Amino acid sequence: MAEPVTTALALDFELFVTERADALLRFAYVLTGDQALAEDAVQDALTTACARWAWVSQADDPEAYVKRMVVNAHISWWRRFRRRESPAAEPTRTAAPAPDGTTDRAEAEAVWELCKTLPDRQRAAVVLRFYEDLSYAEIAVLLHCAEATARSHVHRALAVLKQTLTKEGAEDA
């Protein structure tokens, strides 16, 4: 008798993955700033979600629950490798505006390159605040820190980004 229930849960999970995998991967990419890390975080989250799907599927919002699992998977990665430094290249700017709209794309890519230079927690806080439009309280829960710490991460990240952009603007002048 357990076989049909297990099969139904497996089909439900497969449907969820089919419908939401791309969105989860985009979310993870914005969170991590790296395609391989994003794929790893989503794979870890979906592996855990599959094992616990009977419980996860009963949540108020299974997608939000799995997104939290993606964030937790990435945080676990930070903890394992946080002592390892990985310098990022300086973002490049295009010399002349492109007439076909690629200027906007280049500017968006430059912003993401700047975000990649932020420490992991600050980048995650900025992504959760401005990409996912979460409150500071929700960010604090996801990052396992106090709300004031979440605010601090966002504030410091924005200060660094502003300083970097101001410095680049002065160099261009």
Secondary structure, 3 states (H helix, E strand, C coil): CHHHHHHHHHHHHHHHHHHHHHHHHHHHHHHHCCHHHHHHHHHHHHHHHHHCHHHHCCCCCHHHHHHHHHHHHHHHHHHHHCCCCCCCCCCCCCCCCCCCCHHHHHHHHHHHHHHHCCCHHHHHHHHHHHHCCCCHHHHHHHHCCCHHHHHHHHHHHHHHHHHHHHHHHHHHC
